[in-house]
Every structure is written in C-alpha cells, then in structure tokens.
C-alpha cells in the first residue's frame, strides 16, 4: 500500500521541505521538514499507510500547539550543518593558502 507523510504533532499531510536555511538549500542538503498547518519542524515525518491515515484524525490546533510549536518542538540540525560546512570551507582555504606558500 502507498505510504503518506504526516506531521508527528498534528497529523496533517501538509508537510514539505523546510527551505528557510538558504545555505543548505544551495548545497542541496534538505535536512528538515515543516508542517504548513502547525509550523512544526522535524527531521523526518511519520510515514503511515494511506488506509491508516484515513482512520486517523488531525489534532485540533489549540492555542498551546500554535504558540509552543515554534519554540519547543523545533528539531533538526540545519544550522549546525551549515556552520560545520562554513568552518570546513574556511579551514580548507587556509590550508591551501599555507601550502601554496611552501611550494615556491
């Protein structure tokens, strides 16, 4: 049976890649998903059979979920990966420059 991706917080199928980190998007490292219904970000959505999804009900969007999701439920390493990539690039450039000085 076909599987569908759902948000682990509210159960919505309205889940897409989180493209808020432009650096990761530029190097094609999509690490996070975002629920367009409740705003939750996560590493991987839940995958359930399409028949199971029809039996599930989406959680009601209470004010607590809407207020706290962006502050407490944010999961993923998008910014960490970008920082590691930048640091690695800088170190590589420095090593190449130093190596170039000793070649002469």
TADACOR-V102001 format. One record per helix or strand. SS is the DSSP state (hx for helix, st for strand). FROM is the first residue (numbers start at 0). TO is the last residue. If there is no record, write none. Layout:
# TADACOR-V102001
ss=SS from=FROM to=TO
ss=SS from=FROM to=TO
This chain:
# TADACOR-V102001
ss=st from=2 to=5
ss=st from=14 to=16
ss=hx from=21 to=25
ss=st from=32 to=34
ss=st from=40 to=41
ss=st from=45 to=48
ss=hx from=49 to=54
ss=hx from=62 to=71
ss=hx from=77 to=102
